[in-house]
Structure formats: structure tokens, C-alpha cells
Amino acid sequence: MNGALAGWLQIALLVAALAACYIPLGNYMARMFTTDKHWRVERGVYKVIGINPETDQKWSAYLRSMLAFSGVSVVFLYGLQRLQHYLPFSEHMSAVPPALAWNTSASFVTNTNWQNYSGESTMGYLTQMSGLAVQNFLSAGVGLVVAIALIRGFTRSRTDKLGNFWVDLTRAVFRLLLPLSVIVAIIYMSGGVIDNFSAYHSVTTLSGGHQTMVGGPVASQEAIKNLGNNGGGFFNANSAHPFENPNPFTNWLTIFILLVIPFATPRAFGKMIGDNRQGYALVAVMVVIWLAAVGGISFFEAQGAGMAPHLAHGAFEGKEVAFGNPGSSLFAASTTTTSTGAVNSFHDSFTPFGGGIALFDIALGEIAPGGIGAGMYGILVLAIVTVFVAGLMVGRTPEYIGKKIRPAEMKYAALYFLTLPVVILTAAGLSIGLKNPQASILNPGPHGLSEVVYAFASMANNNGSAFGGLTGNTTWYNTVGGIVILLGRFAPEIFALGLAGSLARQSPVPASVGTLDTRKPLFVGMLVAVILILVGLTYFPALALGPFAEGLH
Amino acid sequence: MAVTTTPEAPAGRGRTTADTERRIGGGLLDPKMLWRSTPDAFKKLDPRVQLRNPVMFVVEVGAVLTTGTAIAHPSVFNWTIVVWLWLTVVFANLAEAVAEGRGKAQAETLRRTKRETVARRLTGWQPGQTEVHEEEVPGTQLTLGDFAVVEAGEIIPGDGDVVEGVASVDESAITGESAPVIRESGGDRSAVTGGTRVLSDRIVVKITSKPGETFIDRMIALVEGAKRQKTPNELALNILLASLTVIFMLAVITLQPLAFYSKAPQTLVVLVALLVALIPTTIGALLSAIGIAGMDRLVQRNVLAMSGRAVEAAGDVNTLLLDKTGTITIGNRQASEFLPVAGVTAADLADAAQLSSMADYTPEGRSIVVLAKDQYGLRERQEGELQGAEFVEFTAQTRMSGVDLADGREVRKGAAASVSQWIRDGGGTPPPELGDLVDGISSAGGTPLVVAERANGGVGRAPGARALGVIHLKDIVKEGIAERFAEMRTMGIRTVMITGDNPLTAKAIADESGVDDFLAEATPEDKMALIRKEQEGGKLVAMTGDGTNDAPALAQADVGVAMNTGTSAAKEAGNMVDLDSNPTKLIEIVEIGKQLLITRGALTTFSITNDVAKYFAIIPAMFASVIPGLSKLNILHLHSPDSAITSAIIFNGLIIVALIPLALRGVRYRPSSASAMLRRNLWIYGAGGLIIPFIGIKVIDLIIQFIPGFGG
């Protein structure tokens, strides 16, 4: 079988598997957040943290709980890293320096998993498992519950209550992320991913050199790393490391599990609002953009540029030969359109346009399908902006799922989509304009520019993948990066919850033939166009000076 | 109305649904208006005025900054950009000034009608009192609850209700209608407006407005747009535009360090040009003009909206409550058929019916005479023709009218029950088939009028009373109304007919007119309950009304259109007043509301999609000299970097002027489903917005490349 055919089959199989999971997983998620039955283990958790699971919170209380929880998580994670040398299972790692510990805490609490360190040489097993891996579950859960709260803004009316943050988060972890992670971890192990507590081994290689063989609880972390769109690898090489991602099967599985929950969330949305076709419309938007990204990256990587790639039938620099060009392109498109940020090949080495598409994917705000929950609330906000313009064009006060888009809603939606460009452009502009941060750029010219823009786009959008070629572990990038990461995560979440509160207070408007039908292909097309044009216009200058300048000769 | 200056204005009045030109037009743009508004456009350059419009404020700040640069580093390019930036702001101001200018002209005419009047105030007077003490005070001193007497030839000093007397009033000052109207105490035609003239008789008016808050004062404020507040949709749109502006400002500001890094630093003029090209100036410039023009379109149709919010709500309406009479049916019932009982010929029945209607000057009575003439050639007899005839007028007690002839013959027509009783009283028996005829007409939605006679042995007639037959009075549904309702349905609007008729009659008319639903035997409480029920389901309701009874419902409805002929209470309760008192206009009001929103949405789409072409013009121009590969993005093959940037800026300014007529007129609107409307507008304004600037910029570039300094 030739490579291209294998690539097509891989994509076809992936689409089929995702389609098969759409309805059952989406329905399960909807039920999970709407039932009033508590599991015994959940009751135990509520008792320990001292909350009454029956209380319904206002949007502001929901928000406070979410922020307090995340704040405590940042502090805990920071402490764990700074004190790891006093703690057991640390494999003789020393304390993590303050700037790096700050950056890493922010990064893992926000589901970003930007890593300015090498896991195997910085973090002990304890930090990895009780700190980073735990956050992999919780941060994914937090993203999901914010989306659920926003959906409740549509399903509820004339109320200021959005549900209970603690209940939602507990359910997200116990009913979805933990069980799926266990299953996936077992499959990973059977597929050859390691999972042990072995001390590091030193071996002599065939050529006589010395190599340290690291071990670790990899498979168990790998499962939630991908399932929860975290992306923070156990090893620095991430999913290009043979212990994390040993073969094409685990590679395919990784892509599948990082897409499966985000792609099923629109179904949960459709189910909760009682109109599955609304879910289909949003998932259609996601699929169109994701497939375009897959197609685009695959195309440019297969073309390659210059003599060597031409002879090799594709650009192979920075790619694991076992996965080939299709496996790497599919992985790159999927990790950047979700907020995963795991990598199995190095985006820095991609062709200018292939890398440019990866950058554009991230800049889209990760809505196709986006991170767990984050993709859902992201696309809902963009749908609201689109509905606003489209709704005016049909001569009515715009409404979406029976809720009007009035100045209050528009205010939150506008602040939401304003945040990321402001954060990314400011941070990137400063880093390129100031002498000291500029020195971190290893490649001169347009490529270096892409590296910096990519880095901040990735951090702000909580992707966490690195283009590479940028020395990130400096005081500037650690500190500013941490701020960018936190703003990029929590500012939009604050606005999403505010929007949810505002929507929930409204009375529903009944639909008629005079109402814009947001379930039709026309709206799907318009939403895709708005997303591409808005993002395109925002980042066009940066893209022109980066990938375009590099790629056009 | 008389106060409008545009020639189109009278088109709004007296339209019937059938001959209405279906396109909601507006005033056309008079080129003279542009010229006359230019001074205002310059006055609005005041930054305090611009601050209200964030998008144009940014352009103005940019213009100030670049002017500084151009003075320090003069060049053809710099000065061209500076001039066009200023022109862009002026064009935006011009759009607003033109829209406001029309209102100002109207207000001017209104002010002229608001002359100083002397009021004859009655002191210590109560309605019904015959003894009066008058004092003369300036009209402006009248306040709530005062009574003033007005006689023929005098101007009514303030808004109020007639509490005594009947008068014909010339209301042309506000409605533009020269035919006088009758205003009388009691009932639903008691309201008079200050500034109108009494033509005959004498009335006493109870003043219902405070000085300075009269109808004319409010009209002036409205047409001038003095207290124009942003409507909810306008606010939401402004938020969107402001946030886009912030994003583009950041994109441009952060471009400079990127440009430095790429060894292609840009001048301030070029960066400002890029910024102005990107921010949504087209819609930003036209937004307020669109709102003012929307109100203006209503004024041209003789509808006064008390707030822009009401106009917007009209576009959102889900349910229209329409009064049967005057909206769905032409005002009155008409005789359509004579149905005689056995032994009577139709011609005899027609003759008797005509006799009984001779003194009946109601439209129903007239229609009987006309039908008798048309169908049986019966000459219309004049009242004086019959010697010694005595006419019996209709009263609520007898519910009959007719004539007693000199030969002793008595003819009556009226409600079935009353006339049957009259027959029995005269010793006769109504035949059983009479009941069948009456029921047949009722169930068909008509009104039966029974005709009977009593004779005391006159020539050729047996004495006694007998029934002759039945007249079928029918509600005549307005022509074209069914199509209108069908259109409403495609727009997702439900129509409900409100009528005092019994359910049977109501149903027949509802079926014939195609209205979606009806409320029969409707009391004001029923109306109110219906509105509440609709609103509870989240629907917006519009209705018209004129009586004091309607006031609570008018106030409760989201869009309440009061008829100008109605009571002050109704006018106070509604949020719009129709000066023509034409209930059908509610449908037009809805269409104008929708058109207003569509225009905003369409121009926003156009404005944003325009940016794509501008990027392709400006970005290669900025960087192609340092990064030659980027010249591949110069897909328009523009002449030189300077000419490319200048062309984009000139296009950006000119498109505002080009779209002023559209903003004032509103985009084309045809009732259709939301999907059809969206598809159409997306093609025109979305796809058009992508393509037109490519063409426009190329054409401008082809021209300006010959200007020395753009040689490149």
C-alpha cells in the first residue's frame, strides 16, 4: 500500500470512528449534566469539600467558584514544583526555578500545557502524577463545565441560576474523563506505550555511546493528555517519542481520542437544547474547517519545497518516518484545531504554508473542534456574532436558539473575541520589538517571526504546542507567557459565563419562518466564512510577514 | 403630509392595499440636499461630536496625526492621503447631516404652524354648565385640566378632548389632509390637536397636555431627531463595530515592531491609511443616517413613532392584531342580495327595502338603495317625493327603521327578532322560511335585515302585517388583503382579526380574508388578555386602536399604533400615531421596521467583506520592496505602492458617498421568508462586498497613476 492511500484510509477511518461516537457520546454527556442523580463517590467528594450538590449558582457564583478553584490549583502546582526536591518520588530532581514554575503552573491549570522544560529532566514522578496529571483532568473538566454553563444559558429562561460548578466538575471527571482515560490507557499499554515507575537506566548503545533510558507512568498520563486536549508530554519529544507514541496504531488512536470529546460536544449541546439539528450545524462547521486544515497541511507537506523534499516525495524534515507525511499532517492539523498541542512532528520544520496553516488553526481560537468545552463555548460565541449580522439581514432583532442578541449579550461576545487578538498581538509585538526577547529567536527572517507569533498564539489559545526554534525558558517568555496563558484562558471564560447569565435571564422567543434558521447549510456556510474572514483579517499582517514572506518567492 | 419637503411624501396617504407599490421606498436623495448639508458636515468635525461614533473618531484622530506628518514631510502621497482621510470624516458627517436635514425642513414647517394663539379659558366651569366666564390667556399658559372654548375660525390652543359640542376641524397643519374632520364630545372622535383650526360651530376643549409637551412639540422634536437615542440593535451593532476597531488598531500598532524586525518599517501615514482601510468605516459612517432615515420614512407615511425602539420592535413583531372594520373589510357592510319569502317577488321586496331606506343615510342604507337601483332599475326616490310620509329612524331600542306612508302602509326593516315581533304585534305571523333565510345569511357571515310591512286595507292590499323577505348585508373584504396576509405568513407573522361580530360572522370573514385567527365578540378585556397571552410566549404584538377602551391594550402591546382621529388617551398610550388614521398601515410599519434592520445588517456585511480587497492592495504595497515574494499578493497588479495605498483610501471614502442614497432609502425589501432574504442579501452585500472593492480600487489606481508623484 502506498503512503498516500494509507493516508486517505487513515482519515476515512478516523471520520467514521468519530461519526460513530457522535451520538452515543454526545447523548451521554448531555445526560450526565442534566440528571439529578448523584453517584456514591460523587456524594463522598461533595461531603469532603463541603458543598450541597443541590444548590444552583448564579453566573457570578459559578464564576467565583471556577476562578477560586483554578487559583488554588495554580498555587498548589507552583508549590509542588518549588518543593519537589523535599518530596518523595522525585528522582533527584531539583526545585523548579520560579519563573519556569509559574509558567508551568499557569500552563497546566489552563489546559495549555505549554512546556518550557523537558519533562524527563525537570519534573519528578510525583510532580508529574499528583500535579501535572491531576491538572490534566481538572483543567479539561473546567473547560467542559464552562461550556455546559453557557449551554444552560440557552436552555434556561427567566432565571439567574446556571447550575453548580462543583457538581459539574466532579461529574466531568468521574463520569467522563476518568473512565475513558482508564480504557484508553489500557489500549495504549497494549499498543506498546510504557507505564512503570522504573528508575532511569543507563545503557550502552551499539555504537558504544551511553544513553539514559527513562521510564515512568507514561500510558496513564498519555491517555488524559490527549483525551483532555492537554498535550503536555511526559517526554520533551512528546508524541514523537517512541515510549509515548510507539507506532502508527497508537498515532491514529491519539488523533482519535484528542478529537472525540470536542466533536461530540455539539451533540450534547443539541440534546440539551432539545434540537439536535442545531448540534449538527455546529459540528458541520467544525468538520469543514478541520478537514480544510487537514487537507491544506497534507497538501503542502506532500509538495515540499526545494530539491530534497522533491526527491523524497514530501517534506520529511522533523517528521517521524514511521508515521510518514500523512500521519504527521493529520496529527498536526488535529492538534492545532483542538487545543491539544501534543506533537508527533515538528511544526517548525514544516513547509512555510503547512506551518502557516497550523498557526492559522490556532489563531482561529480553536473552535474546530477546539479544546474540551473551550471549542464549544468558542464556537457558540462566534455563532452569536454571526447570528447578529445575519439576523439583522433578515429584518429582526437577531436571535439564536430562542434568545435575543441584545447589547448585553453583544458586549460579552465582543469582549470574548476581542481578548485573544489583543493578548496575542500585544505579546508578540512586544517580544519582537524588544531587544532581549528578540534574542530568543533562533532562526532569522520571516521564520523567526512565525515562531514568536505561533508561541503566543499557542499560549493564549491554550494549545501548548510549540513551533520550536524559540528559546522559551527565559524570564521574559516564562513570565509574559504565564500572563498570556492565564488571560487567554480565563478572560474568555469570564465573558462566556457572563453571556450565559445574560442569556438565562431572558424569556425564550418562539421561532417562526421569519426567524433566521441556524440549522440550514446557508448558516453553516456563513459561520465558516465569518470565522475565516474575522481571523484572517486580524492576523493577515502577521501571516504575511511570517509564512507568506517565507513561502512566496 | 404637508410638512414634508420631498415630492414622494403624499404617496403614503390614501393608499389602498391593492394598488400599493410593493417596494418600501423612501425619500430619494436630492443632490441639492447634499450641497445644503455640507456646512453642517464640516461643523460636525468637532471632536466632541465625533466621540459619539467611535469608528469615525478613530479616523479623525488618524487624520490629525497624518496632517502633522504631512506638514513635516510634505509629498504628493502624504498630502493625498491626508486630504482623503479628512474627506472620509466629512463624508460620514455629510450622510448624517443629509438625513437630519430633511427632518429639519419638516420641523421648520411645523414650527410655522405653531403660532402664538390666544386661548379663551373658562374659569370655574364644569362640563354641562351653561353659564360661562371667559378670560383670555396666551395659549402657552394653558395647562392640564383647563377648559377652553373655541369657535369657528379660531385656532385650537392646545391638545385636548372635546367635552362639549361638535365642530368641523381643519387638521391639515399636521396631517396634510385638507378635508375637514368632525370632532365631537364623547365617543372616540373627541381628540383635537393644538394648532388646528375650527371651521364651524363651537366646542369646549379640555386640555390634556402640559405647555411645551404638546403633540406638535413632540412632532418637532421627533422629526429633528433632537433627542434621538440609540436603539438596542444600534447599540449592539456599535459594540460590535467598536470591538472590530480595537482589534484592527492592535493589528496595525503591533505591525510596526513586526515590520521593524522584517527590516521594512512603515511611516505613520501608511499605518494610519491601513488602519482606516480596515476599520468598518462604511457602516460606521452611515449607521446614524440609517436610523434617522428609518424614522423619516415613517414620517413620510404620516406615522409618528415616539421612539426608535418602537420602530425596531415593529420589525420583530410576531403577531398583528387587526381590527376587522377598516383594515380587513372596507368600513361598512353592503347590501348584496334581496331574498323574498314565498308569494313576494324580489322586485317588490327591493321596492319596500328602498322605501324603508330612503331616510337612512348610513352607508348600509345607501347600499340598499344602490342595490335596488342596480338590480331592479328602481329609481331613487327623494325624501320630499312622498307626500305625508313619516320616516322612522333607527334607535337602539326598536332596532328598526322605516317609513309610514300617507296611505297607511308602514314599512320596516331591521334586526330579525325586532321585525318579527313587529309583525306579530300587527297581527301577522312570520313564515317559517323567514327563519331559514335569516339563519342562512348569518351562517355565511352576513347580516340579515328583515323587511316587513303593515297595511290597513289600502289599495289592493289585505290588512295585516306580513314579512316580505330579507336583505343580505355583507362585509366587503378589501381587495388584495388576502395576498397581504399570505405575505405576512411567509414573513412569519401571525395575523389576528379583532371584531365585535359573533363567532359565525367572524369566521366567515376570517376565511374569506385569509387571516390566521380571529377574536370574535371582542371586548377590550379580551384584547388585553390575548396580548398578554401572546407576550407570555415571548411574542411581540402590534395593534392599532383609537378608542379610550383601547388605551390599556395599546400600552400593553409592543407596538401600539393610535389613530389620529382617536381619543387623547389612545394617542398617549400607543407608541406611534398614524395621522392618516389608516389601520392597514400597521403592515407597512412592520415592513419599515424590518427594512431598517436589514439595511444595517447589509451595510455591516458589506463593510467587513470590503477589507479583504483592501488588504490585498495595501499589504503588498507596504512590504513588497523588502520582501519581493509578497508582490505575488498584489493580485490587482496595482501601479505602485503609493498608488495602491491611495486607491484603497480613496475607494474607502467614495464608497461612503456612493452608499448615502442606499442608507437613506433603505435596502430593497420584499416580504419573504428569512432564508430567502438572507440568501439574497448575502449574495448582494456579502459577495458584492468582496468583489466591488477589487474593481473599484483597480479603476481608481488606473486613473491616479497618471498623477505626478504616484509614478512609483
Interface residues (C-beta under 8 A of the other chain):
Chain A: V385 F388 V389 A390 G391 L392 M393 V394 G395 R396 T397 P398 G402 I405 R406 P407 E409 M410 K411 A414 L415 F417 L418 P421 V422 L425 T426 A428 G429 L430 I432 G433 Q438 G445 P446 G448 L449 S507 P508 V509 P510 S512 V513 G514 T515 L516 D517 K520 L522 F523 M526 A529 I533 L534 G536 L537 T538 Y539 F540 P541 A542 A544 L545 F548 A549 G551 L552 H553
Chain B: P232 N233 L235 A236 L237 I239 L240 A242 S243 V246 I247 F248 L250 A251 V252 I253 T254 L255 Q256 P257 L258 A259 F260 Y261 S262 L278 E312 G315 D316 N318 R489 T490 M491 G492 I493 R494 G537 G538 K539 G593 K594 Q595 L597 I598 R600 G601 A602 T604 T605 I608 T609 D611 V612 Y615 I619 F623 I627 G629 L630 K632 L633 Y669 S673 A674 S675 M677 L678 R679 N681 L682 Y685 G686
